[in-house]
Structure formats: C-alpha cells, structure tokens
Amino acid sequence: MRAYLITSGGEPDPTCADAWVVDARSAPSSSRAGGEAIRGQGADIAALNGFASLAMTRGISGKRTVPLLIRIEGIDAIDRDELAEVRPDAIMLSSAHGRDIAHLGAQLAVHEAEHGLPDGGIGIIALVVSAAGVLATASFAGASPRLRGIGWDAALASELGAEPLTDEGDWSPVLAQARAMARLAASAAGVAAIEAAYPGKDPRKVIGAARRDGFAAMFARDARQAQAIRGES
C-alpha cells in the first residue's frame, strides 16, 4: 500500500513516501504545511511560494522523484500563474459533489493550454470531508477523466460531533460508513481509494484493515506512519 505523506516543513526525504501532500490552505510564507488530518485555516495557493524547494524535490534527471499533491479547499483558491510555478502532479479537492470535480477539471484544462502543459497532465483527487460529500460520492464517477483517486478525511468527525475512534482503536461507526462510501465510490469510478490519516498513536490495526478492504494508499502524518503503511516497519 502506498503512503501519501502530509508535509510538515523541512526538506523531504524522497525515499520516505510515495507522494507528498502540501496543504495550500494552511501554508504560510514561513514554509510550514500543516494539518494533522489534512486540515487548515484557508490560504491562497500563492502561499505555496515558500514551498519552492520542498515541493520541487528532484532527482539527478531533473524530474520530480516523488509526486506532489496540492490540497485546496475550493476551486476559487487556485491562482493559475502560481500553479504554473509549482507544477503539481495532482490537485486534491475537498469535494461535495461531482460538479466540483468537473469544474476543477475544466479550470485545469484552461491552465494547461495557457502554459503549454500536456493536456490532462494534472490529475484530481477528490477528498470527502463533509456529510454532503459522503452522500454525493456516487456523483464522482465519470465527473472528469482527470480523476485519479478518492479519499476521505477523519476530520469529518468534527462536523458530525462524533469521536473519530472507538475505544478499541477502530473507526467509529459513523466514520466507518463514510469510509465505506468513499471506498465504493473509488471502485465505481475505477480509481485509487485512499484511506484517511489515523489520528491515534498506533495505526497498525487500521493499516491492516485498509489493506484488507482494498485501499491503494493511505495518508500518513509522519515518516514513521509512512513506513508502516508501506510495510517497512
């Protein structure tokens, strides 16, 4: 299973994860990306300027060695000129309906045409972060050919006023249902399903369940979690 590591600042080790997630909503100019469970306080994608060296991790060939995913809260957060500088591999969008994905896909097509980039080169990962998004997951399939994956965020628990975990360390029943909806939507769309970052101390039980249920990747909060997700510890 692949590990999508949420960056927390510093120079990344390209061998640590299979993809890096930078949260544009909580990325101040001090080069700090945040979000224990991929959450932020609302910032423009222009704030990614401070991430230039971190985002453009490159190998000897000059190509990025680890895919870069930019998390945004809404479509209006995109500044296409700034996006051209960062050149992410995919945009991770908090999605309440397939219309959000389709709209972003259209914006990215214009962006690529304006900047001479390959058509369809920037993918979209839909992230379920709200009750509305959970109920609309069926609309994600076919929303855009750019759709690469569907994930969910355990921060959904705060909207629901629920605890994210049971006393046994499993997802609470209401989050387990949201998780299942995201997993089914990914299968219906023919894209990767991405498990939420585990908010507890020991993610091994949830990692095992994610593998069992066919999740292709999981968000990680730190390098140790990323190694466990990849089966390296």
Backbone hydrogen bonds, N-H to C=O, Kabsch-Sander energy under -0.5 kcal/mol:
donor,donor_aa,acceptor,acceptor_aa,energy
2,R,216,A,-2.4
4,Y,2,R,-0.5
4,Y,218,M,-2.5
5,L,3,A,-0.7
5,L,19,A,-2.4
6,I,220,A,-2.5
7,T,5,L,-0.6
7,T,21,V,-2.5
8,S,9,G,-0.5
16,C,13,D,-2.3
18,D,3,A,-2.3
19,A,3,A,-1.2
20,W,67,P,-2.7
21,V,5,L,-2.9
22,V,20,W,-0.6
22,V,69,L,-2.9
23,D,21,V,-0.5
24,A,22,V,-0.9
24,A,71,R,-2.1
25,R,71,R,-0.6
26,S,23,D,-1.0
27,A,24,A,-0.7
31,S,28,P,-1.4
32,R,28,P,-0.8
38,I,35,G,-1.1
45,I,77,A,-1.6
47,A,44,D,-2.2
48,L,45,I,-1.9
49,N,46,A,-1.9
50,G,47,A,-1.1
51,F,48,L,-2.2
52,A,49,N,-1.5
55,A,51,F,-3.8
56,M,52,A,-1.8
57,T,54,L,-0.7
57,T,55,A,-0.5
59,G,63,K,-2.4
62,G,59,G,-1.7
65,T,57,T,-1.2
66,V,57,T,-0.5
69,L,20,W,-3.2
69,L,67,P,-0.5
70,I,90,A,-2.2
71,R,22,V,-3.0
71,R,69,L,-0.6
72,I,92,M,-2.7
77,A,74,G,-1.6
78,I,75,I,-1.6
80,R,78,I,-0.6
83,L,79,D,-2.5
84,A,80,R,-1.7
85,E,81,D,-0.9
85,E,82,E,-0.6
86,V,82,E,-1.7
87,R,83,L,-2.9
89,D,68,L,-2.3
90,A,68,L,-1.4
91,I,123,G,-2.5
92,M,70,I,-3.3
93,L,91,I,-0.7
93,L,125,I,-2.3
94,S,72,I,-1.4
95,S,93,L,-0.6
95,S,127,L,-2.4
100,D,97,H,-1.3
101,I,97,H,-0.9
102,A,98,G,-2.4
103,H,99,R,-2.6
104,L,100,D,-2.2
105,G,101,I,-2.4
106,A,102,A,-1.9
107,Q,103,H,-2.1
108,L,104,L,-2.5
109,A,105,G,-1.8
110,V,106,A,-1.7
111,H,107,Q,-2.3
112,E,108,L,-2.7
113,A,109,A,-2.0
114,E,110,V,-2.5
115,H,111,H,-1.7
116,G,113,A,-0.7
117,L,112,E,-2.5
121,G,118,P,-2.0
123,G,89,D,-2.5
123,G,121,G,-0.6
124,I,146,R,-2.3
125,I,91,I,-2.8
126,A,124,I,-0.5
126,A,149,G,-2.2
127,L,93,L,-3.0
128,V,151,G,-2.6
129,V,127,L,-0.7
134,V,130,S,-2.1
135,L,131,A,-2.2
136,A,132,A,-1.1
137,T,134,V,-1.2
139,S,136,A,-2.1
140,F,137,T,-1.6
143,A,140,F,-2.1
147,L,144,S,-1.4
148,R,124,I,-3.5
149,G,124,I,-1.0
150,I,192,A,-2.6
151,G,126,A,-2.8
152,W,194,I,-1.0
153,D,128,V,-2.2
156,L,153,D,-2.0
157,A,154,A,-2.0
158,S,155,A,-1.5
159,E,155,A,-0.7
160,L,156,L,-1.6
161,G,157,A,-1.0
162,A,157,A,-2.5
166,T,170,D,-2.8
169,G,166,T,-1.8
172,S,164,P,-2.1
176,A,172,S,-2.8
177,Q,173,P,-1.7
178,A,174,V,-1.6
179,R,175,L,-2.9
180,A,176,A,-2.1
181,M,177,Q,-2.2
182,A,178,A,-2.2
183,R,179,R,-2.3
184,L,180,A,-2.6
185,A,181,M,-2.4
186,A,182,A,-2.1
187,S,183,R,-1.8
188,A,184,L,-2.5
189,A,185,A,-2.0
190,G,186,A,-0.9
191,V,186,A,-2.4
192,A,148,R,-1.8
194,I,150,I,-2.3
195,E,193,A,-0.5
195,E,217,A,-2.9
207,I,203,P,-2.7
208,G,204,R,-2.3
209,A,205,K,-1.9
210,A,206,V,-2.5
211,R,207,I,-2.2
212,R,208,G,-2.2
213,D,209,A,-2.2
214,G,211,R,-1.2
215,F,210,A,-2.5
216,A,193,A,-1.7
217,A,193,A,-1.6
218,M,2,R,-1.9
219,F,195,E,-2.3
220,A,4,Y,-2.5
226,A,222,D,-2.2
227,Q,223,A,-2.3
228,A,224,R,-1.9
229,I,225,Q,-2.7
230,R,226,A,-2.0
231,G,228,A,-1.0
232,E,227,Q,-3.4
233,S,227,Q,-0.6
